[in-house]
Amino acid sequence: MRVPKSGDITMPKRIIPLTDMKVQKARPQDKPIALFDGGGLYLLITPSGGKLWRFKYRFDKKEKKLALGSYPEISLQDARRKREDARRLLANNIDPDSIRKAQKQAKTEETETFEVIGREWHTKFTPTWTPGHAVTIMSRLERDLFPWIGKRPINQIKAPELLAVLRRVESRGALESAHRIRTIAGQVFRYAVATGRAERDPAADLKGALPQPRERHHAALTEPKEVAPLLRALDGYQGHFVVKCALRLAPMFFTRPGELRNAEWSEIDLDEAVWNIPAHKMKMKQAHIVPLCRQAVEILTELKEVTGPSRYVFPSGRSFARPMSNNAVNAALRRMGYDRETMTGHGFRAMARTILDEVLHVRPDYIEHQLAHAVRDPNGRAYNRTAHLEERRKMMQIWADYLDGLKANGVLVPFKTIKG
C-alpha cells in the first residue's frame, strides 16, 4: 500500500509523538490516514479499519517503506523498537528491506524443500494406498531422492539436477527403479505446483531421458509336472506356521502378494466362504471378491485359532499389529530351493491363469475377473465385482481340487469344465 501523500490526507505541521491512547482510539475515515510518530515511523489507518505500522526512509537516493506489522499485534513500543533496528541498519549503509527479503527467502528454503513437501504429499495420500505401497514409496523417497535433493527449495530444482539423481539409481543396475523414482518425483512436483509452491514439474522434461528397461515377467511354474513338487514342498514347509498357511493359500487364491499379506479377518466370512477385499487395497481401486474353496476354509479356520486376536490374517512374527513382511513368501520359497528366476509369490497368478486356460479350459473372462484384471462388458463398461460370481465360485473349487490331485498323484485328475 502506498504512503498517503499530501492531497490524500491532511499532513501535520509538526510531528507530535503518538501515545497508546491515541493509537487505540484512532478511527478510519473515507481515505487512508497516517498518524506520524517521528523518525519515519507512522501508523496507516485504512478505510476498512486496519492499523498498519510503516517505516518510511531513503536508501540509495530512493524513497522506500518497510512494513512493520499491524496493531494491536505490534504495539507502539514494538513498532518503535523495529524502527530503531532499521535506523541502525541504515546507519551502516544496509537496506532494511534487503535484510527482510533475505530472511523471508531463508524461511522459504527451510519450509518449502523437496523433502518437506514430499513428506506432506506422502502423508496426504497414504490413506488411499495399501500399507505396503505406502512403505515402498517412502523407502524410495528416503533412499534415492531425499539424500540428494531433499534440502533443496522445490521451486529451484531443474530437470538436469533431477536427472543426475536418477542416473545414480541407473548406475547400480536398477533401471526399473529409476523409472519408478522419476514417477514418484513427478507426483511430488505436481503436488507442489497444485499447492502453489512450484511453477512446474521438471520430471516431465525427463521423459525419454532414461533407457527403457527390458520387459520382465514374474517367474512362475506353469507346467503341471513342475507344479506338483512345489505344492508338496509348500505342505511340508518347516518354517513359521503363519507363513506356511500363506504359502498353502497363495496357489488357491492367486491374488497379488500385497493383497494376500494385508488380508484382515474383518474381510473374511468363513460361513459364507468369501473374502471381500476393499477397493483401497486393490491395484485397480475396485472392490474384489475371492470365493473360498473348501480347502481354503479349512486352512483359515485352523489359522484363526492362532491369529484371530490380530487384525491381520497373516500378522508379522514380531507383532500382531502389523501384517506379514512383503518378503515373507518369497523368502520361504528361497528356503525351499526355488530361486527368484524360478518362482515368486506373484508367480502363483501366472500359474493359475496358464493352467486354468490351457489345461482346464475355463472361460478366459472368468479367469480375468478372478485375477482382478480390467474386464469390460460389450458396451465398454467395467464389470462389477459380483460378475459371474457363481461360475467363479465353481471355478475356484475345481482349481483347488485339481491342485490336490496334482499334489497327491503328480498327474491330471478328472474335473468338470466351467465354460458358462
BANU-165430 format. One record per residue (C-alpha): residue number from 0; x, z, y. Coordinates in Angstrom, 1 decimal, padded with zeros to 4 digits. Layout:
 nudo     c1     c3     c2
  NUM      X      Z      Y
...
% end
This chain:
 nudo     c1     c3     c2
    0  000.0  000.0  000.0
    1  001.3 -000.9  003.4
    2  002.3  001.7  006.0
    3 -000.5  001.8  008.7
    4  000.5  000.1  011.9
    5 -000.5  000.5  015.5
    6 -004.0 -001.0  015.8
    7 -005.0  000.2  012.3
    8 -004.8  003.9  013.3
    9 -004.1  006.0  016.3
   10 -000.4  006.7  016.5
   11  000.6  010.2  017.6
   12  002.5  010.5  020.9
   13  004.7  013.2  019.4
   14  005.0  014.4  015.8
   15  003.7  017.9  015.0
   16  004.8  019.1  011.6
   17  001.9  019.3  009.1
   18  000.5  022.5  007.7
   19 -001.1  023.2  004.3
   20 -004.4  023.8  006.0
   21 -004.3  020.5  007.9
   22 -003.4  018.6  004.8
   23 -006.2  020.3  002.8
   24 -008.9  019.7  005.5
   25 -007.9  016.1  006.3
   26 -010.9  013.7  005.7
   27 -011.0  010.0  005.0
   28 -012.2  007.5  007.6
   29 -013.1  003.8  007.6
   30 -009.4  002.9  007.9
   31 -006.3  004.4  006.4
   32 -005.0  007.4  008.3
   33 -001.3  008.5  008.5
   34 -000.5  012.2  009.1
   35  003.1  012.4  010.0
   36  005.3  015.4  009.2
   37  008.6  014.2  010.7
   38  011.8  012.8  009.2
   39  010.0  009.7  007.8
   40  007.5  011.7  005.7
   41  003.8  011.1  006.1
   42  000.5  011.6  004.3
   43 -001.5  008.5  003.9
   44 -005.3  009.1  003.5
   45 -007.2  006.2  002.1
   46 -010.8  005.3  002.9
   47 -011.7  006.3 -000.7
   48 -010.3  009.8 -000.2
   49 -006.8  009.5 -001.8
   50 -004.0  011.5 -000.2
   51 -000.6  009.9 -000.9
   52  002.8  011.1  000.2
   53  005.1  008.4  001.6
   54  008.7  008.4  002.9
   55  009.5  005.6  005.5
   56  013.2  004.7  006.0
   57  015.5  001.9  006.8
   58  018.2  000.6  004.5
   59  020.4 -002.4  004.9
   60  018.6 -003.2  008.1
   61  015.2 -003.4  006.3
   62  012.3 -001.0  006.7
   63  011.2  000.4  003.3
   64  008.9  003.1  002.0
   65  009.1  005.3 -001.1
   66  006.1  006.8 -002.9
   67  006.5  010.5 -003.5
   68  003.3  011.3 -005.4
   69 -000.2  012.4 -004.4
   70 -001.7  015.5 -003.1
   71 -002.6  018.2 -004.4
   72 -000.4  017.4 -007.4
   73  002.5  017.2 -004.9
   74  002.2  019.9 -002.3
   75  003.5  019.7  001.2
   76  006.6  021.7  000.3
   77  007.2  019.5 -002.8
   78  007.0  016.4 -000.6
   79  009.4  017.8  001.9
   80  011.9  018.5 -000.8
   81  011.6  015.0 -002.1
   82  012.1  013.7  001.5
   83  015.3  015.7  001.8
   84  016.6  014.4 -001.5
   85  016.0  010.9 -000.3
   86  017.7  011.5  003.0
   87  020.8  012.9  001.2
   88  021.0  009.6 -000.8
   89  020.7  007.6  002.4
   90  023.5  009.6  004.0
   91  025.7  008.5  001.1
   92  024.6  004.8  001.6
   93  022.4  004.9 -001.5
   94  018.9  003.3 -001.5
   95  016.4  005.9 -002.9
   96  014.3  003.1 -004.2
   97  017.1  001.7 -006.4
   98  017.5  005.1 -008.0
   99  013.8  005.3 -008.7
  100  013.8  001.9 -010.3
  101  016.8  002.8 -012.5
  102  015.1  005.9 -013.6
  103  011.9  004.0 -014.5
  104  013.9  001.4 -016.4
  105  015.7  004.2 -018.4
  106  012.4  005.8 -019.3
  107  011.0  002.4 -020.4
  108  014.0  001.7 -022.5
  109  013.6  005.0 -024.2
  110  009.9  004.8 -024.9
  111  009.4  001.1 -025.5
  112  012.1  000.3 -028.0
  113  011.6 -001.7 -031.2
  114  011.7  001.4 -033.3
  115  009.2  003.4 -031.2
  116  006.7  000.5 -031.2
  117  007.5 -000.3 -034.9
  118  006.6  003.2 -036.0
  119  003.5  003.2 -033.8
  120  002.4 -000.1 -035.4
  121  003.0  001.3 -038.9
  122  001.0  004.4 -038.2
  123 -001.9  002.4 -036.8
  124 -002.2  000.0 -039.8
  125 -001.2  002.4 -042.6
  126 -004.9  003.2 -043.3
  127 -005.6 -000.5 -044.1
  128 -002.7 -000.8 -046.6
  129 -002.2  000.5 -050.1
  130  000.1  003.6 -050.2
  131  002.8  001.6 -052.0
  132  002.7 -001.2 -049.4
  133  003.0  001.2 -046.5
  134  006.1  002.8 -048.1
  135  007.6 -000.6 -048.7
  136  007.1 -001.7 -045.1
  137  008.6  001.5 -043.7
  138  011.5  001.2 -046.1
  139  012.3 -002.3 -044.9
  140  012.0 -001.3 -041.2
  141  014.3  001.7 -041.7
  142  016.9 -000.1 -043.8
  143  017.0 -003.6 -042.3
  144  015.7 -003.5 -038.7
  145  015.9 -000.1 -037.0
  146  019.7  000.3 -037.5
  147  020.4 -002.9 -035.6
  148  017.6 -003.4 -033.0
  149  015.7 -000.1 -033.2
  150  017.1  001.3 -030.0
  151  016.8 -002.0 -028.0
  152  013.9 -002.4 -025.5
  153  011.5 -004.6 -027.4
  154  010.9 -006.9 -024.4
  155  014.7 -007.7 -024.3
  156  015.1 -008.8 -027.9
  157  015.6 -012.6 -028.2
  158  015.5 -014.9 -031.2
  159  019.3 -015.1 -031.7
  160  019.6 -011.3 -031.9
  161  016.8 -011.1 -034.5
  162  018.3 -013.9 -036.5
  163  021.7 -012.1 -036.7
  164  019.8 -009.1 -038.2
  165  018.1 -011.4 -040.8
  166  021.5 -013.0 -041.6
  167  022.7 -009.6 -042.7
  168  020.0 -009.5 -045.3
  169  020.5 -013.0 -046.4
  170  024.3 -012.4 -046.8
  171  023.7 -009.9 -049.5
  172  021.7 -012.4 -051.5
  173  018.3 -011.2 -050.6
  174  016.8 -014.3 -049.1
  175  013.2 -013.5 -050.1
  176  013.6 -010.1 -048.4
  177  015.0 -011.8 -045.3
  178  011.8 -013.8 -045.0
  179  009.6 -010.8 -045.6
  180  011.5 -008.8 -042.9
  181  011.1 -011.7 -040.4
  182  007.3 -011.4 -041.1
  183  007.3 -007.7 -040.5
  184  009.3 -008.0 -037.3
  185  006.9 -010.6 -036.1
  186  004.0 -008.3 -036.7
  187  005.7 -005.6 -034.6
  188  006.4 -008.0 -031.8
  189  002.8 -009.4 -031.8
  190  001.6 -005.8 -031.6
  191  003.8 -005.2 -028.6
  192  002.5 -008.3 -027.0
  193 -001.1 -007.2 -027.6
  194 -000.4 -003.8 -026.1
  195  001.3 -005.2 -023.0
  196  004.9 -004.2 -023.8
  197  006.4 -007.6 -024.7
  198  005.9 -011.1 -023.5
  199  006.2 -013.0 -026.7
  200  007.2 -012.9 -030.4
  201  010.8 -014.1 -030.9
  202  010.3 -014.1 -034.7
  203  008.0 -017.1 -034.3
  204  011.0 -019.1 -032.9
  205  012.9 -018.5 -036.2
  206  010.5 -020.4 -038.4
  207  012.8 -022.7 -040.4
  208  016.0 -020.9 -039.4
  209  016.3 -019.3 -042.8
  210  016.6 -021.4 -046.0
  211  013.6 -021.3 -048.2
  212  014.0 -019.1 -051.4
  213  013.7 -020.8 -054.7
  214  010.2 -020.2 -056.2
  215  010.3 -017.3 -058.6
  216  007.8 -016.1 -061.2
  217  007.4 -012.7 -062.6
  218  009.0 -012.5 -066.0
  219  006.3 -012.3 -068.8
  220  006.0 -012.7 -072.5
  221  003.2 -015.2 -073.2
  222  003.8 -016.2 -076.8
  223  001.7 -014.1 -079.3
  224  004.6 -013.7 -081.7
  225  006.7 -012.1 -078.8
  226  003.8 -010.0 -077.5
  227  003.2 -008.3 -080.9
  228  006.5 -006.3 -081.0
  229  006.1 -005.5 -077.3
  230  002.7 -003.9 -078.0
  231  004.2 -001.8 -080.8
  232  007.0 -000.7 -078.5
  233  004.5  000.4 -075.9
  234  002.7  002.5 -078.5
  235  006.0  004.0 -079.7
  236  007.3  004.9 -076.2
  237  009.0  008.3 -076.2
  238  009.0  009.0 -072.5
  239  006.6  010.8 -070.2
  240  003.0  010.9 -071.5
  241  001.5  009.6 -068.3
  242  003.9  006.6 -068.2
  243  003.1  005.9 -071.8
  244 -000.6  005.8 -071.1
  245  000.0  003.4 -068.1
  246  002.1  001.2 -070.4
  247 -000.6  001.1 -073.1
  248 -003.4  000.3 -070.5
  249 -001.4 -002.3 -068.5
  250 -002.0 -005.1 -071.0
  251 -005.7 -004.3 -071.3
  252 -006.3 -004.1 -067.5
  253 -003.8 -006.8 -066.3
  254 -004.2 -005.6 -062.8
  255 -001.4 -005.7 -060.3
  256  001.1 -002.8 -060.7
  257  000.2 -001.2 -057.4
  258 -003.4 -001.2 -058.3
  259 -002.7  000.4 -061.6
  260 -000.4  003.2 -060.4
  261 -002.7  004.1 -057.5
  262 -005.8  004.4 -059.6
  263 -007.9  007.5 -058.8
  264 -010.2  009.4 -061.1
  265 -013.0  009.2 -058.5
  266 -012.9  005.4 -059.0
  267 -013.4  005.6 -062.8
  268 -016.7  006.1 -064.6
  269 -016.0  006.8 -068.2
  270 -019.7  007.0 -069.1
  271 -020.4  003.6 -067.6
  272 -017.0  002.3 -068.8
  273 -016.0  000.8 -065.4
  274 -013.2  001.1 -062.9
  275 -014.3  000.3 -059.3
  276 -011.2 -000.5 -057.1
  277 -012.0 -000.2 -053.4
  278 -011.2 -003.2 -051.1
  279 -008.4 -001.5 -049.2
  280 -006.3 -001.2 -052.4
  281 -006.7 -004.9 -053.3
  282 -004.4 -007.7 -052.2
  283 -007.3 -009.9 -051.2
  284 -009.0 -006.9 -049.5
  285 -012.1 -007.3 -051.6
  286 -013.5 -004.6 -053.9
  287 -012.9 -005.3 -057.6
  288 -014.4 -004.2 -060.9
  289 -012.4 -003.7 -064.1
  290 -014.7 -003.3 -067.1
  291 -013.3 -000.7 -069.5
  292 -013.0 -001.7 -073.2
  293 -013.5  000.9 -075.9
  294 -009.7  001.4 -076.4
  295 -009.2  002.0 -072.6
  296 -011.9  004.6 -072.5
  297 -010.3  006.4 -075.4
  298 -006.9  006.5 -073.7
  299 -008.3  007.5 -070.4
  300 -010.4  010.3 -072.0
  301 -007.2  011.7 -073.5
  302 -005.2  011.3 -070.3
  303 -007.9  013.1 -068.2
  304 -007.3  016.2 -070.2
  305 -003.8  016.2 -068.7
  306 -004.1  014.7 -065.2
  307 -007.8  015.4 -064.5
  308 -006.9  018.0 -061.8
  309 -005.0  015.3 -059.9
  310 -006.4  012.9 -057.5
  311 -004.5  010.2 -059.3
  312 -005.0  008.9 -062.9
  313 -001.2  008.4 -063.1
  314  000.4  011.1 -061.0
  315  004.1  011.5 -060.3
  316  006.0  013.5 -062.8
  317  007.1  015.8 -059.9
  318  003.8  016.3 -058.1
  319  000.1  015.8 -058.8
  320 -000.3  015.0 -055.1
  321  001.5  011.6 -055.4
  322  001.0  008.6 -057.6
  323  003.5  007.5 -060.2
  324  006.6  005.7 -058.9
  325  006.2  002.0 -058.3
  326  009.2  001.5 -060.6
  327  008.0  003.7 -063.5
  328  006.5  001.0 -065.7
  329  009.5 -001.4 -065.1
  330  012.0  001.4 -065.8
  331  010.2  002.2 -069.1
  332  010.3 -001.5 -070.1
  333  014.1 -001.5 -069.5
  334  014.5  001.7 -071.6
  335  012.7 -000.2 -074.4
  336  015.1 -003.1 -074.1
  337  013.1 -005.5 -072.0
  338  015.2 -006.7 -069.1
  339  013.8 -008.0 -065.8
  340  014.3 -011.6 -066.9
  341  012.1 -011.0 -070.0
  342  009.2 -008.8 -069.0
  343  007.9 -006.9 -065.9
  344  004.9 -004.8 -065.1
  345  003.4 -007.7 -063.2
  346  004.0 -009.9 -066.2
  347  001.0 -008.4 -068.1
  348 -001.2 -010.5 -065.7
  349  000.6 -013.8 -066.8
  350  000.4 -012.7 -070.4
  351 -003.4 -012.2 -070.3
  352 -004.0 -015.3 -068.3
  353 -002.0 -017.6 -070.6
  354 -003.3 -016.2 -073.9
  355 -006.9 -015.9 -072.8
  356 -006.8 -019.5 -071.7
  357 -004.6 -021.3 -074.2
  358 -005.3 -019.2 -077.3
  359 -008.7 -017.6 -076.9
  360 -010.1 -020.4 -074.8
  361 -012.0 -018.2 -072.4
  362 -013.6 -019.9 -069.4
  363 -010.9 -020.1 -066.7
  364 -013.2 -018.8 -063.9
  365 -013.9 -015.6 -065.9
  366 -010.1 -015.0 -066.2
  367 -009.6 -015.7 -062.5
  368 -012.3 -013.3 -061.5
  369 -010.8 -010.6 -063.6
  370 -007.4 -011.3 -062.1
  371 -009.0 -010.8 -058.7
  372 -007.9 -014.2 -057.5
  373 -009.8 -016.0 -054.8
  374 -012.6 -017.8 -056.7
  375 -015.1 -019.9 -054.8
  376 -018.6 -021.0 -055.7
  377 -019.7 -024.6 -055.4
  378 -020.6 -024.0 -051.7
  379 -017.1 -022.7 -051.0
  380 -018.2 -019.1 -050.7
  381 -016.2 -016.3 -052.3
  382 -017.9 -014.8 -055.4
  383 -018.7 -011.2 -055.1
  384 -017.2 -008.5 -057.4
  385 -020.1 -008.4 -059.8
  386 -020.0 -012.2 -060.6
  387 -020.1 -012.8 -064.3
  388 -019.7 -009.1 -064.9
  389 -021.3 -009.0 -068.3
  390 -019.3 -012.0 -069.5
  391 -016.1 -010.4 -068.2
  392 -017.0 -007.1 -070.0
  393 -017.3 -009.0 -073.3
  394 -014.0 -010.8 -072.5
  395 -012.2 -007.5 -071.9
  396 -013.3 -006.1 -075.2
  397 -012.4 -009.3 -077.1
  398 -009.0 -009.2 -075.4
  399 -008.4 -005.6 -076.4
  400 -009.4 -006.2 -080.0
  401 -007.2 -009.3 -080.0
  402 -004.2 -007.1 -078.8
  403 -005.0 -004.5 -081.5
  404 -005.0 -007.2 -084.2
  405 -001.8 -008.7 -082.8
  406 -000.1 -005.3 -082.8
  407 -001.1 -004.5 -086.3
  408 -000.6 -007.9 -088.0
  409  001.5 -009.9 -085.7
  410 -000.9 -012.8 -086.2
  411 -004.1 -014.1 -084.7
  412 -007.3 -012.3 -085.6
  413 -010.9 -013.7 -085.7
  414 -012.6 -013.5 -082.3
  415 -015.8 -014.6 -080.6
  416 -015.0 -017.0 -077.8
  417 -016.5 -016.3 -074.4
  418 -017.3 -019.6 -072.8
  419 -020.5 -018.9 -071.0
% end
